[in-house]
Amino acid sequence: MTTDTGSTDEPTPPWSIGDRVGIASSAGQRVRYGTIADDFGELPDASTDLGDGRPIRPKRFAILLDDGWLAFADDADLTAPA
């Protein structure tokens, strides 16, 4: 008899809804803190241009920042709070 551990081929993300995280929107900016409000899951590696010549792509997480703003980020953009 074998026991199903519920494992799948997909890796478990290090972050989940409700986790407190830090996010820096670009190099040199201070880290802002908030809580993950939604996880959109793995997204396709696709980008689009909104007309200004800079490509944009979808982000995995929605983060409700402590100051009330909503930010979007990927795994690599997040840090554990100090």
HULINKA-V411458 format. One record per pair of residues at least 24 apart in sequence whose ideal C-beta (glycine too) atoms are under 10 Angstrom apart, sorted by sequence separation. I is the first residue (numbers start at 1). J is the second residue. D is the distance in whole Angstrom. If there is no record, write none. Layout:
i & j & d
I & J & D
I & J & D
This chain:
i & j & d
15 & 39 & 7
36 & 60 & 10
37 & 61 & 8
38 & 62 & 4
36 & 61 & 5
37 & 62 & 5
38 & 63 & 9
13 & 39 & 7
36 & 62 & 7
37 & 63 & 6
38 & 64 & 9
35 & 62 & 10
36 & 63 & 6
37 & 64 & 4
13 & 41 & 9
34 & 62 & 10
35 & 63 & 7
36 & 64 & 8
37 & 65 & 10
13 & 42 & 9
34 & 63 & 4
35 & 64 & 5
33 & 63 & 9
34 & 64 & 5
35 & 65 & 8
10 & 41 & 9
11 & 42 & 10
32 & 63 & 9
34 & 65 & 4
35 & 66 & 8
43 & 74 & 9
10 & 42 & 8
33 & 65 & 7
34 & 66 & 6
38 & 70 & 10
40 & 72 & 9
32 & 65 & 5
33 & 66 & 5
34 & 67 & 8
37 & 70 & 7
32 & 66 & 7
33 & 67 & 9
34 & 68 & 9
37 & 71 & 10
38 & 72 & 9
32 & 67 & 7
34 & 69 & 8
34 & 70 & 9
32 & 69 & 8
34 & 71 & 7
36 & 73 & 9
23 & 61 & 9
32 & 71 & 7
34 & 73 & 10
21 & 61 & 8
23 & 63 & 6
22 & 63 & 9
19 & 61 & 9
21 & 63 & 6
23 & 65 & 8
36 & 78 & 8
20 & 63 & 10
17 & 61 & 9
19 & 63 & 9
21 & 65 & 10
34 & 78 & 10
15 & 60 & 9
16 & 61 & 10
17 & 62 & 9
15 & 61 & 7
20 & 66 & 9
25 & 71 & 7
33 & 79 & 9
13 & 60 & 8
25 & 72 & 10
31 & 78 & 10
34 & 81 & 9
13 & 61 & 9
15 & 63 & 10
23 & 71 & 6
25 & 73 & 8
31 & 79 & 7
33 & 81 & 6
23 & 72 & 9
24 & 73 & 9
33 & 82 & 9
21 & 71 & 10
23 & 73 & 5
31 & 81 & 9
23 & 74 & 10
26 & 77 & 10
31 & 82 & 8
21 & 73 & 8
25 & 77 & 8
24 & 77 & 7
23 & 77 & 6
24 & 78 & 9
22 & 77 & 9
23 & 78 & 6
24 & 79 & 8
21 & 77 & 9
22 & 78 & 7
23 & 79 & 7
21 & 78 & 5
22 & 79 & 4
15 & 73 & 9
21 & 79 & 7
22 & 80 & 7
15 & 74 & 10
19 & 78 & 9
21 & 80 & 7
22 & 81 & 5
15 & 75 & 7
20 & 80 & 8
21 & 81 & 7
22 & 82 & 7
14 & 75 & 7
19 & 80 & 9
20 & 81 & 5
13 & 75 & 7
19 & 81 & 9
15 & 78 & 6
14 & 78 & 8
15 & 80 & 9
14 & 80 & 9
